[in-house]
Amino acid sequence: MPNVPQFRQSFLIIYSAILLLNSCIKSSVQAESALIGGNSASIIIDSLVNVESREVSDYYGGGRGPTKKFYFFERQKIVLSVRADYQSKALIIGASLDVFEIDTPIASIKKWARNQYSDGISLDAAKSKRTILVNPKLLRYKKKGSPELQKERLDKYYRHEIDFTIDPFSDGDVTIKKLRGSLEVFQRIN
């Protein structure tokens, strides 16, 4: 059986080593976060390619409505939201960026996105710490091809495919390079 003081000394050495290792790992993660675009340093968003997204245009209890597309930048804890809607015969399109705390779980951020269009509100959703509205002068769009007639339930819609571009800009620690994306927009015709 080991000597009790010797056991305590071994335990303290191992415990101290674990605490030191944990501190080093935290410092390394914080430094990596600053280098890859975490909220503690300059954040650069330069592409929508290979970025997880969710597009919503059908709503519970009533057909199609405004299209909302969310792009989730998981490492940077930022969501780009693009909204497009036909009001009368004019297409209205806008975009914003929501910045979350760097330690916010992505599942909580996705609940936040769901709350933006759903009646089923998640009370444990993340809270955006800052919203950056994209200047409409920096947002351009182009319709692809001819609209396609589509019937759903009792309604008829024209389905438009839209390509959009957001020109480069900076807002504080967030820099946006030229971004290109696409979405579908439904125009009710009856």
Backbone as ProteinMPNN parsed JSONL, in Angstrom:
{"seq_chain_A": "MPNVPQFRQSFLIIYSAILLLNSCIKSSVQAESALIGGNSASIIIDSLVNVESREVSDYYGGGRGPTKKFYFFERQKIVLSVRADYQSKALIIGASLDVFEIDTPIASIKKWARNQYSDGISLDAAKSKRTILVNPKLLRYKKKGSPELQKERLDKYYRHEIDFTIDPFSDGDVTIKKLRGSLEVFQRIN", "coords_chain_A": {"N_chain_A": [[0.849, -1.17, 0.0], [0.605, 2.227, -0.884], [2.451, 4.916, 0.539], [0.757, 7.401, 2.354], [1.385, 10.289, 2.379], [3.083, 10.306, 0.135], [1.317, 9.443, -1.85], [-0.511, 11.614, -1.844], [1.204, 13.63, -2.748], [1.821, 12.683, -5.334], [-0.753, 12.728, -6.408], [-1.296, 15.522, -6.31], [0.639, 16.475, -8.099], [-0.17, 15.274, -10.51], [-2.777, 16.363, -10.693], [-2.158, 19.107, -10.874], [-0.787, 19.087, -13.303], [-2.886, 18.394, -15.039], [-4.567, 20.649, -14.754], [-2.841, 22.622, -15.792], [-2.517, 21.684, -18.431], [-5.194, 21.893, -19.329], [-5.508, 24.689, -19.207], [-3.626, 25.441, -21.152], [-4.811, 24.306, -23.433], [-7.208, 25.795, -23.594], [-6.141, 28.366, -24.087], [-4.937, 27.879, -26.551], [-7.178, 27.256, -28.144], [-8.533, 29.716, -28.04], [-6.677, 31.355, -29.324], [-6.615, 30.128, -31.847], [-9.244, 30.585, -32.574], [-9.226, 33.37, -32.87], [-7.539, 33.55, -35.055], [-8.955, 32.197, -37.099], [-11.233, 33.621, -37.447], [-12.93, 34.117, -35.264], [-15.143, 35.72, -32.848], [-13.505, 37.29, -31.261], [-11.603, 38.637, -32.668], [-10.811, 40.073, -35.879], [-13.341, 39.306, -38.188], [-13.873, 37.49, -41.081], [-15.938, 37.038, -43.777], [-16.102, 35.265, -46.614], [-17.257, 33.674, -48.596], [-20.103, 31.823, -49.784], [-20.08, 29.26, -50.48], [-20.179, 25.86, -49.686], [-21.305, 26.404, -47.209], [-23.486, 25.755, -44.623], [-26.984, 25.986, -45.097], [-30.382, 27.15, -44.753], [-33.479, 27.287, -46.264], [-36.573, 28.886, -46.359], [-39.912, 29.086, -47.348], [-42.456, 28.224, -47.242], [-45.209, 28.21, -45.088], [-46.642, 27.32, -41.975], [-50.024, 26.52, -41.987], [-50.807, 28.124, -44.163], [-49.846, 28.287, -46.984], [-47.492, 29.804, -49.27], [-45.021, 32.28, -48.474], [-42.961, 35.142, -47.73], [-39.612, 34.478, -48.793], [-37.048, 33.219, -46.821], [-33.682, 32.892, -46.304], [-31.145, 31.328, -44.571], [-27.771, 31.453, -43.802], [-25.37, 29.616, -42.176], [-22.578, 30.382, -40.442], [-20.589, 28.585, -38.845], [-18.112, 28.464, -37.315], [-17.518, 31.174, -36.985], [-19.739, 32.073, -35.704], [-21.917, 33.44, -36.843], [-24.821, 34.45, -38.611], [-26.019, 34.809, -41.819], [-28.788, 36.331, -43.104], [-31.056, 36.271, -45.701], [-33.705, 37.863, -47.225], [-36.527, 37.663, -49.299], [-39.281, 38.923, -51.106], [-42.358, 39.182, -52.843], [-44.105, 42.03, -53.181], [-47.021, 43.296, -54.135], [-46.314, 43.707, -57.422], [-43.65, 44.003, -57.3], [-40.362, 42.919, -56.541], [-38.93, 42.635, -53.449], [-35.923, 42.694, -51.751], [-33.667, 41.909, -49.136], [-30.978, 41.913, -46.675], [-29.226, 40.714, -43.755], [-26.822, 40.436, -41.098], [-26.35, 38.429, -38.296], [-24.65, 38.438, -35.317], [-23.257, 36.283, -32.962], [-22.31, 35.35, -29.585], [-19.073, 33.894, -29.201], [-18.968, 31.448, -27.879], [-21.436, 30.311, -28.218], [-23.588, 27.598, -28.741], [-24.045, 25.899, -31.866], [-26.458, 24.611, -32.289], [-28.232, 26.067, -30.733], [-28.137, 28.494, -32.078], [-29.32, 27.746, -34.481], [-31.89, 27.282, -33.549], [-32.562, 29.904, -32.981], [-32.688, 30.891, -35.627], [-34.867, 29.401, -36.559], [-36.874, 30.507, -34.993], [-37.258, 32.865, -36.342], [-39.049, 32.474, -38.355], [-41.024, 30.699, -37.608], [-44.031, 29.639, -35.895], [-43.759, 28.112, -33.691], [-42.135, 28.848, -31.133], [-38.848, 28.681, -29.848], [-37.797, 28.78, -26.663], [-35.286, 28.552, -25.592], [-33.52, 29.478, -27.443], [-30.619, 30.962, -29.014], [-29.408, 34.331, -28.452], [-28.942, 37.053, -30.494], [-26.048, 39.06, -30.438], [-25.524, 41.27, -31.883], [-26.803, 42.954, -34.727], [-26.261, 43.401, -38.115], [-27.269, 45.388, -40.636], [-27.462, 44.931, -44.096], [-26.543, 47.284, -46.423], [-28.898, 48.345, -48.776], [-27.922, 49.229, -51.239], [-25.732, 47.696, -51.677], [-26.615, 45.239, -52.335], [-27.505, 43.175, -54.876], [-29.596, 41.684, -57.398], [-30.641, 39.11, -59.7], [-32.975, 37.7, -61.862], [-33.28, 34.295, -62.773], [-33.888, 32.852, -65.831], [-37.286, 32.119, -66.968], [-40.264, 32.617, -65.0], [-41.812, 29.89, -63.262], [-44.951, 28.377, -63.385], [-46.846, 27.332, -60.634], [-48.952, 25.215, -58.78], [-50.43, 25.064, -55.63], [-52.247, 23.673, -53.113], [-55.036, 25.653, -52.903], [-53.998, 27.775, -54.166], [-52.149, 29.675, -56.641], [-48.888, 30.17, -57.9], [-46.094, 32.014, -59.15], [-42.983, 30.688, -59.519], [-39.897, 31.951, -58.923], [-36.474, 31.898, -59.719], [-33.718, 33.25, -58.156], [-30.629, 34.886, -58.392], [-28.294, 36.314, -56.221], [-26.115, 38.997, -55.218], [-23.858, 40.209, -52.837], [-22.096, 43.039, -52.309], [-18.686, 43.839, -51.3], [-18.063, 44.896, -47.896], [-17.402, 46.489, -44.712], [-18.024, 46.313, -41.212], [-17.3, 47.397, -38.246], [-15.671, 44.824, -36.583], [-16.293, 42.96, -38.488], [-15.876, 41.775, -41.724], [-17.037, 41.632, -44.968], [-16.578, 39.889, -47.857], [-17.07, 39.841, -51.448], [-20.107, 38.256, -51.949], [-21.954, 35.557, -53.291], [-25.07, 34.102, -54.03], [-28.093, 32.096, -54.147], [-31.694, 31.816, -54.386], [-35.152, 30.759, -54.09], [-38.169, 32.398, -54.972], [-41.567, 33.011, -54.345], [-44.357, 34.166, -56.101], [-47.504, 35.102, -55.546], [-50.43, 34.593, -57.493], [-53.202, 34.551, -57.454]], "CA_chain_A": [[0.0, 0.0, 0.0], [1.477, 3.395, -0.96], [2.552, 5.85, 1.646], [-0.277, 8.429, 2.16], [1.962, 11.556, 1.907], [3.592, 10.111, -1.223], [0.127, 9.395, -2.696], [-0.989, 12.991, -1.965], [2.146, 14.368, -3.591], [1.594, 12.218, -6.707], [-2.049, 13.249, -6.818], [-1.167, 16.968, -6.543], [1.423, 16.672, -9.319], [-1.052, 14.92, -11.644], [-3.851, 17.357, -10.744], [-1.56, 20.348, -11.38], [-0.509, 18.878, -14.727], [-4.174, 18.454, -15.742], [-4.979, 22.059, -14.789], [-1.956, 23.326, -16.718], [-2.884, 21.233, -19.773], [-6.484, 22.502, -19.632], [-5.252, 26.112, -19.461], [-2.945, 25.536, -22.454], [-5.794, 24.0, -24.479], [-8.096, 26.958, -23.714], [-5.391, 29.435, -24.747], [-4.752, 27.482, -27.942], [-8.469, 27.393, -28.822], [-8.809, 31.144, -28.182], [-5.775, 31.873, -30.36], [-7.091, 29.609, -33.128], [-10.488, 31.292, -32.868], [-8.871, 34.696, -33.374], [-6.944, 33.419, -36.385], [-9.888, 31.726, -38.112], [-12.378, 34.504, -37.591], [-13.821, 34.124, -34.12], [-15.625, 37.045, -32.508], [-12.541, 38.06, -30.498], [-10.715, 39.351, -33.593], [-11.458, 40.396, -37.139], [-14.093, 38.205, -38.775], [-13.969, 37.65, -42.529], [-16.868, 36.142, -44.468], [-15.658, 35.453, -48.001], [-17.897, 32.792, -49.562], [-21.271, 31.063, -49.335], [-19.858, 27.894, -50.943], [-20.003, 24.885, -48.603], [-21.833, 26.923, -45.953], [-24.81, 25.185, -44.364], [-28.046, 26.979, -45.215], [-31.773, 26.709, -44.632], [-34.351, 28.192, -47.01], [-37.96, 28.697, -45.954], [-40.898, 29.935, -48.025], [-43.794, 27.712, -46.951], [-45.503, 28.501, -43.698], [-47.697, 26.524, -41.359], [-51.372, 27.036, -42.037], [-51.201, 29.081, -45.175], [-49.159, 28.459, -48.252], [-46.182, 30.433, -49.434], [-44.843, 33.657, -48.013], [-41.621, 35.631, -48.044], [-38.525, 33.509, -48.697], [-35.958, 33.563, -45.902], [-32.591, 31.926, -46.405], [-30.171, 31.527, -43.51], [-26.457, 30.826, -43.99], [-24.785, 29.453, -40.842], [-21.121, 30.38, -40.364], [-20.497, 27.94, -37.537], [-16.921, 28.861, -36.551], [-17.569, 32.601, -36.69], [-20.975, 32.308, -34.947], [-22.64, 34.483, -37.584], [-25.852, 33.994, -39.538], [-26.448, 35.729, -42.87], [-30.196, 36.125, -43.444], [-31.481, 36.952, -46.917], [-35.174, 37.819, -47.281], [-37.054, 38.13, -50.58], [-40.738, 38.86, -51.105], [-43.091, 39.962, -53.84], [-45.156, 42.881, -52.652], [-47.659, 43.676, -55.402], [-45.545, 43.071, -58.501], [-42.235, 44.338, -57.113], [-39.577, 42.04, -55.69], [-38.186, 43.338, -52.398], [-34.901, 41.781, -51.213], [-32.827, 42.524, -48.115], [-30.1, 40.966, -45.985], [-28.627, 41.143, -42.494], [-25.926, 39.493, -40.428], [-26.497, 38.403, -36.851], [-23.408, 37.996, -34.682], [-23.515, 35.657, -31.666], [-21.122, 35.126, -28.756], [-18.237, 32.838, -29.774], [-19.205, 30.167, -27.207], [-22.829, 29.909, -28.432], [-23.702, 26.337, -29.499], [-24.691, 26.068, -33.166], [-27.853, 24.158, -32.159], [-28.986, 27.195, -30.183], [-28.22, 29.485, -33.164], [-30.326, 27.237, -35.423], [-33.191, 27.551, -32.932], [-32.798, 31.335, -33.22], [-33.126, 31.02, -37.021], [-36.224, 28.849, -36.645], [-37.781, 31.49, -34.394], [-37.458, 33.984, -37.257], [-40.109, 32.181, -39.314], [-41.943, 29.684, -37.107], [-44.91, 29.962, -34.771], [-43.305, 27.299, -32.563], [-40.975, 29.577, -30.617], [-37.935, 27.998, -28.929], [-37.423, 29.733, -25.612], [-33.865, 28.403, -25.284], [-32.73, 29.87, -28.616], [-29.562, 31.958, -28.79], [-29.761, 35.73, -28.666], [-27.928, 37.752, -31.279], [-25.488, 40.193, -29.691], [-25.456, 42.413, -32.789], [-27.35, 42.767, -36.067], [-25.71, 44.316, -39.115], [-28.124, 45.448, -41.822], [-26.711, 45.127, -45.333], [-27.025, 48.442, -47.17], [-29.556, 47.884, -50.013], [-27.107, 49.578, -52.41], [-24.704, 46.656, -51.825], [-27.301, 43.987, -52.606], [-28.06, 43.132, -56.239], [-30.165, 40.386, -57.739], [-31.008, 38.878, -61.092], [-33.833, 36.532, -62.024], [-32.768, 33.294, -63.717], [-34.916, 32.248, -66.676], [-38.683, 32.53, -66.848], [-40.918, 32.038, -63.818], [-42.522, 28.627, -63.472], [-46.259, 28.363, -62.733], [-46.917, 26.234, -59.682], [-50.194, 25.169, -58.012], [-50.339, 24.459, -54.302], [-53.542, 23.782, -52.45], [-55.961, 26.444, -53.704], [-53.276, 28.952, -54.647], [-51.22, 29.58, -57.768], [-47.708, 31.001, -57.701], [-44.952, 31.961, -60.044], [-41.739, 30.403, -58.787], [-38.766, 32.639, -59.531], [-35.135, 31.61, -59.197], [-33.002, 34.523, -58.031], [-29.221, 34.936, -57.991], [-28.017, 37.592, -55.572], [-24.728, 39.337, -54.918], [-23.625, 41.232, -51.817], [-20.78, 43.639, -52.537], [-17.852, 43.893, -50.092], [-18.183, 45.996, -46.933], [-16.951, 46.195, -43.348], [-18.762, 46.93, -40.117], [-16.548, 47.046, -37.043], [-14.743, 43.704, -36.737], [-16.807, 42.03, -39.491], [-15.605, 42.144, -43.112], [-17.71, 40.782, -45.932], [-16.068, 39.917, -49.226], [-18.19, 39.684, -52.384], [-20.814, 36.996, -51.741], [-22.94, 35.198, -54.313], [-25.942, 33.013, -53.627], [-29.341, 31.987, -54.898], [-32.863, 31.399, -53.65], [-36.416, 30.719, -54.814], [-39.171, 33.322, -54.45], [-42.89, 32.689, -54.878], [-45.239, 35.306, -56.329], [-48.895, 34.623, -55.594], [-51.119, 35.224, -58.624], [-54.652, 34.547, -57.294]], "C_chain_A": [[0.896, 1.235, 0.0], [1.394, 4.238, 0.294], [1.574, 6.999, 1.38], [0.334, 9.758, 1.733], [2.491, 11.443, 0.477], [2.432, 10.079, -2.223], [-0.424, 10.8, -2.92], [-0.098, 13.797, -2.892], [1.965, 13.964, -5.057], [0.281, 12.763, -7.245], [-1.958, 14.737, -7.146], [-0.389, 17.255, -7.821], [0.552, 16.378, -10.539], [-2.155, 15.953, -11.799], [-3.337, 18.685, -11.303], [-1.268, 20.241, -12.872], [-1.793, 18.963, -15.546], [-4.66, 19.89, -15.843], [-4.135, 22.861, -15.775], [-2.291, 22.959, -18.165], [-4.205, 21.867, -20.213], [-6.323, 23.989, -19.964], [-4.586, 26.319, -20.822], [-3.92, 25.287, -23.599], [-6.726, 25.185, -24.682], [-7.395, 28.099, -24.436], [-5.214, 29.138, -26.224], [-6.038, 27.656, -28.734], [-8.796, 28.865, -29.036], [-7.925, 31.751, -29.264], [-6.22, 31.402, -31.734], [-8.362, 30.335, -33.54], [-10.2, 32.679, -33.423], [-8.31, 34.606, -34.785], [-7.951, 33.016, -37.448], [-11.137, 32.578, -38.211], [-13.373, 34.397, -36.463], [-14.177, 35.554, -33.757], [-14.592, 37.886, -31.773], [-11.574, 38.832, -31.38], [-11.506, 39.678, -34.849], [-12.103, 39.155, -37.746], [-14.23, 38.478, -40.261], [-14.91, 36.586, -43.075], [-16.586, 36.321, -45.95], [-16.336, 34.558, -49.025], [-19.127, 32.156, -48.937], [-21.171, 29.602, -49.768], [-19.556, 27.011, -49.73], [-20.415, 25.417, -47.229], [-23.234, 26.337, -45.78], [-25.861, 26.29, -44.442], [-29.409, 26.32, -45.035], [-32.632, 27.751, -45.332], [-35.798, 27.86, -46.677], [-38.847, 29.644, -46.753], [-42.317, 29.423, -47.812], [-44.012, 27.789, -45.439], [-46.683, 27.688, -43.225], [-49.036, 27.246, -41.5], [-51.67, 28.009, -43.162], [-50.281, 29.306, -46.34], [-47.81, 29.139, -48.181], [-46.187, 31.861, -48.912], [-43.47, 34.131, -48.41], [-40.586, 34.508, -47.906], [-37.474, 34.058, -47.741], [-34.912, 32.477, -46.038], [-31.529, 32.309, -45.382], [-28.902, 30.768, -43.853], [-25.777, 30.814, -42.625], [-23.265, 29.369, -40.934], [-20.772, 29.901, -38.96], [-19.298, 28.41, -36.715], [-16.983, 30.319, -36.121], [-18.779, 32.982, -35.849], [-21.736, 33.5, -35.526], [-23.664, 33.812, -38.48], [-26.126, 35.127, -40.521], [-27.876, 35.365, -43.206], [-30.519, 36.942, -44.681], [-32.989, 36.764, -47.008], [-35.629, 38.387, -48.621], [-38.558, 37.925, -50.594], [-41.284, 39.682, -52.26], [-44.171, 40.725, -53.117], [-45.758, 43.577, -53.857], [-46.884, 42.962, -56.5], [-44.054, 43.311, -58.362], [-41.561, 43.334, -56.176], [-38.775, 42.904, -54.719], [-37.203, 42.329, -51.81], [-34.02, 42.549, -50.23], [-31.98, 41.465, -47.429], [-29.583, 41.583, -44.691], [-27.711, 40.046, -41.978], [-26.199, 39.581, -38.932], [-25.262, 37.749, -36.264], [-23.758, 37.482, -33.286], [-22.204, 35.544, -30.891], [-20.391, 33.886, -29.267], [-18.487, 31.473, -29.119], [-20.645, 29.673, -27.361], [-22.884, 28.609, -29.233], [-24.468, 26.561, -30.806], [-26.151, 25.608, -33.107], [-28.743, 25.287, -31.637], [-29.159, 28.297, -31.229], [-29.262, 29.036, -34.19], [-31.736, 27.399, -34.862], [-33.557, 29.026, -33.109], [-33.325, 31.534, -34.641], [-34.558, 30.517, -37.172], [-37.236, 29.826, -36.06], [-38.08, 32.654, -35.337], [-38.593, 33.727, -38.238], [-41.194, 31.262, -38.767], [-42.833, 30.226, -35.997], [-44.497, 29.199, -33.515], [-42.028, 27.869, -31.989], [-40.172, 28.71, -29.649], [-37.444, 29.018, -27.909], [-35.932, 29.683, -25.289], [-32.973, 28.739, -26.484], [-31.689, 30.919, -28.227], [-30.125, 33.358, -28.987], [-28.606, 36.393, -29.407], [-27.384, 38.912, -30.447], [-25.423, 41.45, -30.557], [-26.05, 42.037, -34.133], [-26.777, 43.837, -36.974], [-26.637, 44.266, -40.323], [-27.258, 45.72, -43.037], [-27.359, 46.298, -46.077], [-27.653, 47.95, -48.477], [-28.761, 48.202, -51.274], [-26.038, 48.521, -52.683], [-25.295, 45.305, -52.223], [-27.954, 44.062, -53.988], [-28.623, 41.747, -56.494], [-30.516, 40.338, -59.218], [-31.866, 37.621, -61.129], [-33.21, 35.602, -63.051], [-33.936, 32.73, -64.503], [-36.295, 32.833, -66.471], [-39.293, 31.915, -65.598], [-41.709, 30.792, -64.196], [-43.843, 28.68, -62.71], [-46.36, 27.13, -61.851], [-48.234, 26.336, -58.918], [-49.925, 24.47, -56.691], [-51.641, 24.733, -53.573], [-54.501, 24.54, -53.356], [-55.283, 27.635, -54.36], [-52.416, 28.631, -55.863], [-50.096, 30.575, -57.53], [-46.829, 30.946, -58.947], [-43.742, 31.706, -59.163], [-40.591, 31.015, -59.564], [-37.475, 32.136, -58.894], [-34.338, 32.897, -59.276], [-31.54, 34.259, -57.675], [-28.999, 36.288, -57.337], [-26.52, 37.746, -55.327], [-24.725, 40.39, -53.827], [-22.212, 41.742, -52.044], [-20.014, 43.764, -51.225], [-18.157, 45.113, -49.212], [-17.625, 45.533, -45.587], [-17.84, 46.925, -42.362], [-18.08, 46.5, -38.827], [-15.567, 45.933, -37.327], [-15.188, 42.697, -37.788], [-16.543, 42.587, -40.888], [-16.265, 41.123, -44.016], [-17.036, 40.979, -47.277], [-17.27, 39.774, -50.147], [-18.795, 38.293, -52.195], [-21.845, 36.79, -52.842], [-23.747, 34.007, -53.829], [-27.19, 32.994, -54.479], [-30.462, 31.572, -53.954], [-34.077, 31.378, -54.553], [-37.387, 31.675, -54.135], [-40.493, 32.996, -55.133], [-43.763, 33.935, -54.933], [-46.654, 34.78, -56.498], [-49.635, 35.342, -56.722], [-52.639, 35.109, -58.522], [-55.055, 34.963, -55.9]], "O_chain_A": [[1.843, 1.307, 0.783], [0.385, 4.254, 1.0], [1.561, 7.529, 0.269], [-0.167, 10.339, 0.771], [2.361, 12.383, -0.306], [2.547, 10.624, -3.32], [-0.771, 11.155, -4.047], [-0.587, 14.56, -3.726], [1.957, 14.829, -5.933], [0.204, 13.206, -8.391], [-2.493, 15.171, -8.167], [-0.727, 18.186, -8.551], [0.542, 17.153, -11.496], [-2.446, 16.381, -12.917], [-4.011, 19.315, -12.118], [-1.478, 21.196, -13.618], [-1.794, 19.54, -16.633], [-5.119, 20.313, -16.905], [-4.666, 23.69, -16.515], [-2.342, 23.834, -19.029], [-4.321, 22.329, -21.348], [-6.943, 24.483, -20.905], [-4.928, 27.246, -21.556], [-3.867, 25.972, -24.62], [-7.013, 25.551, -25.822], [-7.988, 28.736, -25.307], [-5.327, 30.035, -27.059], [-6.011, 28.145, -29.864], [-9.288, 29.234, -30.102], [-8.39, 32.582, -30.044], [-6.209, 32.18, -32.689], [-8.543, 30.665, -34.712], [-10.869, 33.117, -34.359], [-8.568, 35.475, -35.618], [-7.827, 33.443, -38.596], [-12.024, 32.266, -39.005], [-14.57, 34.572, -36.691], [-13.591, 36.498, -34.287], [-14.774, 39.099, -31.663], [-10.786, 39.623, -30.862], [-12.732, 39.568, -34.868], [-11.489, 38.089, -37.81], [-14.65, 39.562, -40.663], [-14.707, 35.39, -42.864], [-16.802, 37.404, -46.494], [-16.033, 34.659, -50.214], [-19.194, 31.969, -47.722], [-22.055, 28.798, -49.47], [-18.77, 27.383, -48.859], [-19.931, 24.936, -46.204], [-24.065, 26.416, -46.686], [-25.661, 27.388, -43.923], [-29.558, 25.104, -45.15], [-32.536, 28.944, -45.043], [-36.201, 26.697, -46.708], [-38.582, 30.844, -46.832], [-43.28, 30.107, -48.16], [-43.129, 27.479, -44.64], [-47.607, 27.405, -43.986], [-49.16, 28.426, -41.175], [-52.706, 28.673, -43.123], [-49.966, 30.455, -46.65], [-47.093, 29.061, -47.183], [-47.209, 32.546, -48.911], [-42.868, 33.582, -49.333], [-40.683, 33.682, -46.998], [-37.066, 35.214, -47.844], [-35.21, 31.291, -45.905], [-31.076, 33.452, -45.329], [-28.948, 29.577, -44.16], [-25.621, 31.858, -41.99], [-22.727, 28.389, -41.448], [-20.672, 30.689, -38.02], [-19.452, 28.724, -35.534], [-16.552, 30.665, -35.021], [-18.844, 34.098, -35.333], [-22.136, 34.422, -34.816], [-23.415, 32.744, -39.039], [-26.424, 36.254, -40.124], [-28.159, 34.219, -43.557], [-30.29, 38.151, -44.717], [-33.493, 35.647, -46.883], [-35.179, 39.455, -49.035], [-39.058, 36.889, -50.154], [-40.747, 40.734, -52.608], [-45.057, 40.129, -52.506], [-45.084, 44.36, -54.528], [-46.808, 41.734, -56.503], [-43.273, 42.875, -59.208], [-42.124, 42.951, -55.151], [-38.033, 43.795, -55.132], [-37.6, 41.233, -51.415], [-33.673, 43.704, -50.472], [-32.227, 40.268, -47.578], [-29.512, 42.803, -44.549], [-27.817, 38.885, -42.372], [-26.27, 40.674, -38.369], [-24.874, 36.649, -36.66], [-24.46, 38.148, -32.525], [-21.121, 35.631, -31.471], [-21.027, 32.933, -29.718], [-18.242, 30.443, -29.745], [-21.036, 28.712, -26.698], [-22.282, 28.527, -30.304], [-25.43, 27.329, -30.84], [-26.996, 26.165, -33.809], [-29.887, 25.428, -32.069], [-30.196, 28.959, -31.271], [-30.009, 29.864, -34.712], [-32.679, 27.628, -35.62], [-34.716, 29.359, -33.356], [-34.297, 32.262, -34.844], [-35.37, 31.151, -37.845], [-38.343, 29.956, -36.582], [-39.069, 33.361, -35.14], [-39.06, 34.66, -38.891], [-42.21, 31.071, -39.435], [-42.455, 31.137, -35.26], [-44.845, 29.595, -32.402], [-40.939, 27.408, -32.332], [-40.732, 28.085, -28.749], [-36.767, 29.987, -28.251], [-35.373, 30.651, -24.773], [-31.812, 28.333, -26.533], [-31.852, 31.655, -27.254], [-31.173, 33.545, -29.605], [-27.448, 36.302, -28.998], [-28.147, 39.654, -29.828], [-25.285, 42.56, -30.041], [-25.83, 40.931, -34.626], [-26.802, 45.025, -36.65], [-26.776, 43.222, -40.96], [-26.422, 46.623, -43.024], [-28.564, 46.301, -46.327], [-27.008, 47.209, -49.22], [-28.91, 47.51, -52.281], [-25.498, 48.453, -53.787], [-24.561, 44.338, -52.424], [-28.83, 44.89, -54.237], [-28.192, 40.763, -55.892], [-30.665, 41.361, -59.886], [-31.535, 36.609, -60.512], [-32.679, 36.048, -64.069], [-34.875, 32.19, -63.919], [-36.455, 33.9, -65.88], [-38.897, 30.828, -65.177], [-42.207, 30.669, -65.315], [-43.859, 28.994, -61.52], [-46.007, 26.025, -62.263], [-48.598, 27.418, -58.456], [-49.277, 23.424, -56.641], [-52.073, 25.878, -53.44], [-54.752, 24.103, -54.479], [-55.939, 28.422, -55.042], [-52.013, 27.49, -56.086], [-50.317, 31.677, -57.027], [-46.826, 29.963, -59.688], [-43.506, 32.417, -58.187], [-40.338, 30.653, -60.713], [-37.397, 31.968, -57.677], [-34.285, 33.552, -60.318], [-31.252, 33.492, -56.757], [-29.468, 37.306, -57.847], [-25.774, 36.77, -55.242], [-25.493, 41.35, -53.879], [-21.248, 40.979, -51.98], [-20.62, 43.791, -50.154], [-18.464, 46.198, -49.705], [-17.408, 44.342, -45.362], [-18.344, 48.013, -42.64], [-18.26, 45.372, -38.368], [-14.718, 46.063, -38.209], [-14.527, 41.674, -37.969], [-16.928, 43.713, -41.205], [-16.082, 39.916, -43.859], [-16.937, 42.1, -47.775], [-18.389, 39.601, -49.666], [-18.094, 37.283, -52.27], [-22.518, 37.729, -53.266], [-23.205, 33.039, -53.295], [-27.329, 33.779, -55.417], [-30.217, 31.047, -52.868], [-34.042, 31.917, -55.66], [-37.439, 31.766, -52.908], [-40.54, 32.739, -56.336], [-43.895, 34.663, -53.949], [-46.963, 34.096, -57.474], [-49.49, 36.553, -56.892], [-53.325, 35.544, -59.447], [-56.245, 35.014, -55.591]]}, "name": "protein", "num_of_chains": 1, "seq": "MPNVPQFRQSFLIIYSAILLLNSCIKSSVQAESALIGGNSASIIIDSLVNVESREVSDYYGGGRGPTKKFYFFERQKIVLSVRADYQSKALIIGASLDVFEIDTPIASIKKWARNQYSDGISLDAAKSKRTILVNPKLLRYKKKGSPELQKERLDKYYRHEIDFTIDPFSDGDVTIKKLRGSLEVFQRIN"}
